[in-house]
Amino acid sequence: MEPEPSALPVSTPAKGSTVESIQARLLDEVRNLELATVLSAPNGRRTRADEFEGIVRDLFWRMFRNRRALKLIDRCSVDHPELASVWCEQGR
């Protein structure tokens, strides 16, 4: 969320807190992935086509919902090795 104008300028975050925040958000996103649900459900009641559609829709909406953050992290990871480590090894 964008800060209120009265809260600007935004103060510099503590060292490492941005990476920790991104790691937490990534973990939160993968907790209930449709892919994990399908893989862990033995002999589900849905057809494979329905399962596949559910997985693709879930991934699409997650990427759509987080599109600004994804672009920002991807672009910033070039200049910040600690962020690149998290993004390239865990995020993508």
Secondary structure, DSSP 8 states (H G I E B T S, - for coil): ----GGG-S-----TTHHHHHHHHHHHHHHTT-HHHHHHHSTT-SS-HHHHHHHHHHHHHHHHHHTHHHHHHHHHHTTT-HHHHHHIIIII-
